[in-house]
């Protein structure tokens, strides 16, 4: 079987045996893939390991693996750690946001479907989550991911009648309809919930602005909750990291 070389971010890991791991990797040129790292925790007499002693959550590395899109599981043959994101591991909030970013990428990107632009954005956002600008950095990444994967909700016009939201003073959001709802249509959409118009304007700004304003959790938590509702409704299953990120 041919070998592939790629940069990868570890989204999930599970113990397979005393020495081996099963990994979910987000590779830049091959998309999401699952791989077994046989002997990941085994070292030679000289102390060397092909996997730098194992692969951890959110590690960014250069990988060599067998690749066949028709097979469910690849075999990781080499791993060189490029970035272990130690800053993330010094803050519980930063680590939760990093794991959540990884979970969203793993859920919204199909296996073996390359999205190098999303990979680059995830690789760029992880260090930023260890800074005071973590809240806006995560929200911007989530919006970029939703846009790239085709799951971005409609945030500029009513999903029912198409009225643009430029002059609205009130707004609602419907997870099942995938977007905002105007005051004339909200009564006929059962799952609508009111959306602070200031937060809607903030979302619209984030979609257009090249530079992000610094945000607080008071601003970002309601928006992350709204996006999580949309994603869970679309996927039909809960997000594992949601309670940790949103304190639910």
C-alpha positions in Angstrom: 0.0 0.0 0.0 1.4 3.5 -0.9 2.6 5.8 1.8 1.4 9.3 2.2 3.2 12.3 3.8 1.2 15.1 5.3 0.8 17.6 8.1 -1.8 16.4 10.6 -3.6 17.6 13.7 -4.8 15.0 16.2 -8.5 15.6 16.9 -9.1 12.4 19.0 -7.2 9.5 20.4 -8.1 6.3 22.2 -6.0 3.6 23.7 -5.9 0.4 21.6 -3.5 -1.6 23.6 -0.7 -1.0 26.1 1.5 0.3 23.3 -0.8 1.4 20.5 -3.4 4.2 19.8 -6.3 4.7 17.5 -6.2 8.3 16.2 -8.6 10.7 14.4 -6.3 12.9 12.4 -7.1 16.0 10.3 -4.6 16.0 7.5 -4.0 19.0 5.3 -4.1 17.3 1.9 -6.1 14.1 2.7 -8.9 15.4 5.0 -10.1 13.5 8.1 -8.8 10.0 8.5 -8.6 7.4 11.2 -5.3 5.7 11.8 -3.7 3.1 14.1 -0.4 3.9 15.6 1.1 0.5 16.5 3.7 0.7 19.2 3.1 4.5 19.8 4.2 4.2 23.4 6.9 1.6 22.8 10.6 2.8 22.9 13.7 1.0 21.7 16.6 0.2 24.0 18.2 3.5 22.8 15.1 5.4 23.9 13.8 6.3 20.4 10.2 6.1 19.2 8.8 6.5 15.7 5.9 8.5 17.3 7.8 10.7 19.8 6.3 8.7 22.6 2.7 8.9 21.4 0.3 11.4 19.9 -1.8 13.7 22.1 -4.9 15.8 21.6 -4.4 18.8 19.3 -0.7 17.9 18.5 0.4 19.2 15.1 2.9 16.9 13.4 4.4 15.7 10.2 3.1 12.2 9.5 3.7 9.2 7.3 0.8 6.8 6.9 -0.6 4.2 4.6 -3.4 5.7 2.6 -6.3 4.0 0.8 -9.7 5.9 0.8 -11.5 2.5 0.6 -10.1 1.4 3.9 -11.6 2.5 7.2 -8.3 2.5 9.1 -4.9 3.8 8.0 -1.6 2.8 9.6 0.6 5.5 11.0 4.2 4.6 10.4 6.0 7.8 11.5 5.1 10.9 13.4 7.3 13.9 14.1 5.8 16.5 16.6 6.0 20.0 15.2 3.8 21.8 17.8 2.5 20.5 21.1 0.6 23.7 22.0 1.8 23.8 25.6 0.1 27.2 26.0 -3.3 25.5 25.6 -2.5 23.0 28.3 -1.9 25.8 30.8 -5.4 27.1 30.7 -8.6 25.0 31.1 -10.7 27.4 29.1 -8.1 27.4 26.3 -8.0 23.6 26.2 -11.8 23.3 26.2 -12.0 25.7 23.3 -9.2 23.9 21.4 -10.9 20.5 21.9 -14.2 22.0 20.8 -12.6 23.5 17.7 -11.2 20.0 16.9 -14.5 18.3 17.5 -16.3 20.7 15.2 -13.8 20.2 12.4 -14.1 16.4 12.9 -17.9 16.5 12.8 -18.4 19.0 9.9 -15.6 17.8 7.5 -16.2 14.5 5.8 -13.6 11.8 5.9 -11.1 11.8 3.0 -12.4 15.2 1.9 -9.4 17.7 1.9 -10.0 21.2 3.2 -6.5 22.7 3.3 -7.9 26.2 4.1 -9.8 24.8 7.1 -6.7 22.9 8.3 -4.6 26.1 8.0 -7.3 28.1 10.0 -7.4 25.4 12.7 -3.6 25.3 12.9 -3.6 29.1 13.2 -6.3 29.4 15.8 -5.0 26.9 18.3 -2.1 29.1 19.5 -4.5 32.1 19.7 -6.7 30.2 22.1 -4.0 30.5 24.7 -4.1 34.4 24.5 -6.5 37.0 25.9 -8.2 37.1 22.4 -9.3 33.5 22.6 -13.0 34.2 22.6 -13.2 36.1 19.3 -10.5 33.8 17.7 -12.7 30.8 18.4 -15.9 32.4 17.2 -14.2 33.5 14.0 -12.9 30.0 13.4 -16.3 28.5 14.0 -17.9 30.8 11.4 -15.1 30.1 8.9 -15.6 26.3 9.4 -19.3 26.5 9.0 -18.9 28.6 5.8 -16.3 26.2 4.3 -18.4 23.1 5.2 -21.7 24.5 3.9 -23.4 24.7 7.3 -23.2 28.4 7.9 -26.7 29.7 8.9 -28.4 32.5 7.1 -27.6 35.6 9.0 -28.4 38.4 6.6 -32.1 37.8 5.7 -35.2 36.0 7.0 -35.1 32.3 6.1 -38.9 32.4 5.7 -39.7 35.4 3.6 -36.3 36.6 2.5 -36.5 40.1 4.0 -33.0 41.5 4.6 -32.1 42.3 8.2 -30.6 45.7 7.6 -33.3 47.7 9.5 -34.6 45.1 12.0 -35.0 46.1 15.6 -36.0 42.5 16.7 -34.7 39.2 15.5 -35.3 35.5 16.1 -33.2 32.4 15.2 -34.5 28.9 14.1 -32.1 26.0 14.3 -34.4 23.8 12.2 -34.7 26.4 9.5 -31.0 27.3 9.6 -31.1 31.0 10.1 -32.7 34.3 11.3 -36.4 35.0 11.3 -38.1 38.4 11.1 -40.9 39.6 13.4 -43.6 39.0 10.7 -42.6 35.3 10.4 -41.6 34.3 13.9 -45.1 33.3 15.0 -45.3 30.4 12.4 -41.9 28.9 13.2 -42.2 26.8 16.4 -38.5 26.4 17.3 -37.6 30.1 17.0 -35.9 31.8 19.9 -35.3 35.5 20.3 -31.9 36.8 19.3 -30.5 40.0 20.7 -30.2 42.3 17.7 -26.9 43.6 19.0 -25.5 40.1 18.9 -26.9 39.6 15.4 -25.1 42.7 14.2 -21.9 41.4 15.9 -22.2 38.1 13.9 -22.7 40.0 10.7 -19.7 42.1 11.4 -17.5 39.0 12.1 -18.5 37.6 8.7 -17.2 40.7 7.0 -14.5 42.2 9.1 -10.8 41.3 8.5 -9.9 42.4 12.0 -11.8 41.2 15.0 -12.8 43.3 18.0 -11.9 41.9 21.4 -14.9 40.0 22.8 -16.0 38.7 26.2 -17.8 35.5 27.0 -20.9 37.5 27.7 -20.9 38.3 24.0 -19.6 35.0 22.6 -21.4 32.4 24.7 -24.9 33.2 23.4 -23.6 33.1 19.8 -21.7 29.8 20.4 -24.9 28.4 21.9 -26.8 29.5 18.8 -24.3 27.9 16.4 -24.2 24.7 18.6 -28.0 24.4 18.3 -27.8 24.7 14.6 -25.0 22.1 14.3 -26.7 19.6 16.6 -30.0 20.0 14.8 -28.3 19.4 11.4 -26.2 16.4 12.6 -28.9 14.9 14.8 -26.6 14.3 17.8 -25.1 16.3 20.7 -21.7 17.9 20.7 -19.4 16.3 23.3 -17.5 19.5 24.3 -20.5 21.8 24.3 -21.2 21.5 28.1 -17.6 22.3 28.9 -17.4 25.3 26.6 -20.8 26.8 27.4 -21.1 25.7 31.1 -24.3 23.9 30.5 
